[in-house]
Amino acid sequence: MTVAYWIVGGLLALTYLASGGIKIALPADKLLAMWPWTGDLRLRTVRVIGTLEVLGALGLVLPRLTGIAEWLSVAAAAGLVVIPLGGLALHVRRGEGSQTVPNGVLAVLAAVAVWLGVATL
């Protein structure tokens, strides 16, 4: 179970570090060119989402890596279930059905990380 957690948690962490980092670092015009949905939100909101993604990614890995407050990895995974569900709702509202698949996959993977995290505490 521990190996499975590291595989799922590691993949999620890499995904959210990259995605969140882009949302934090890129200027608004480049974000809009890359992800048109960012035009529906205030830039500040996009930056907050990016920050939450990066913090969630770190939360998946650092507590387990250090052995300190390992339950925080479960909390981080639970938080990362919520973020893609919000994205899924946004894409449905925008009529972008094809964009809901990645969000659904990320939500399921995060839920699996919660389950694996609890099982390995």
QUIPEDA-V270143 format. One record per residue. RES is the residue in one small letter. PSI is psi in degrees with one decimal (* if undefined). OMEGA is omega in degrees with one decimal (999 if undefined). Layout:
RES_PSI_OMEGA, RES_PSI_OMEGA
//
This chain:
m_-34.9_-179.0, t_-42.8_178.8, v_-42.1_178.7, a_-41.5_177.8, y_-44.8_-177.7, w_-34.0_177.7, i_-52.7_-178.7, v_-48.0_-179.8, g_-39.0_178.9, g_-43.5_177.9, l_-43.2_177.8, l_-43.5_-179.2, a_-45.8_178.7, l_-43.0_179.6, t_-48.0_-176.2, y_-28.5_173.5, l_-43.9_179.9, a_-51.4_-177.3, s_-46.9_-179.8, g_-40.0_178.7, g_-39.7_177.4, i_-44.3_-179.5, k_-31.6_179.9, i_-41.8_-166.5, a_-34.0_-173.0, l_146.1_174.2, p_160.3_-174.0, a_-41.5_-177.3, d_-37.1_177.9, k_-36.3_175.4, l_-43.8_-179.2, l_-38.9_178.3, a_-35.8_-178.0, m_-45.6_-176.5, w_96.3_-178.0, p_-26.6_180.0, w_-23.2_-179.0, t_-19.9_177.1, g_-17.8_178.6, d_-11.4_-176.6, l_157.0_172.7, r_148.3_-179.7, l_-38.3_179.2, r_-39.2_179.2, t_-41.6_177.9, v_-41.0_178.7, r_-39.6_178.0, v_-43.3_177.9, i_-45.1_178.0, g_-42.3_179.0, t_-42.8_177.7, l_-37.6_177.8, e_-44.2_179.5, v_-44.6_178.1, l_-39.9_177.1, g_-41.1_178.8, a_-45.1_178.0, l_-37.4_179.0, g_-27.4_176.7, l_-33.7_-168.9, v_-49.3_-169.9, l_-44.7_179.6, p_-40.1_-179.9, r_-37.3_-178.8, l_-39.6_-178.0, t_-19.8_-176.7, g_13.4_-179.3, i_124.5_177.5, a_56.4_-175.9, e_-21.2_177.3, w_-22.0_178.2, l_-26.6_177.2, s_-34.5_176.8, v_-41.8_178.0, a_-40.9_178.6, a_-43.0_178.5, a_-40.1_178.2, a_-39.9_176.3, g_-34.8_179.9, l_-6.5_169.1, v_-37.1_-173.8, v_-41.4_-174.8, i_-50.8_179.5, p_-24.8_175.9, l_-37.5_173.8, g_-41.1_177.1, g_-39.4_177.9, l_-44.8_178.9, a_-40.4_178.5, l_-45.3_-178.9, h_-35.9_175.8, v_-45.0_179.7, r_-35.0_179.9, r_-3.8_-179.6, g_27.2_-178.8, e_70.5_-176.0, g_-37.2_-178.1, s_-23.2_-179.6, q_-7.6_-179.2, t_-22.7_-177.4, v_-51.2_178.9, p_-38.8_178.8, n_-40.9_177.8, g_-42.3_178.7, v_-44.6_179.8, l_-40.1_178.5, a_-42.9_179.5, v_-43.8_178.8, l_-39.9_177.9, a_-38.2_177.1, a_-38.8_175.8, v_-40.6_177.7, a_-36.9_175.1, v_-49.7_-178.5, w_-47.3_179.1, l_-37.8_179.3, g_-43.2_178.3, v_-40.8_-177.3, a_-23.3_-176.6, t_7.8_176.8, l_*_999
//
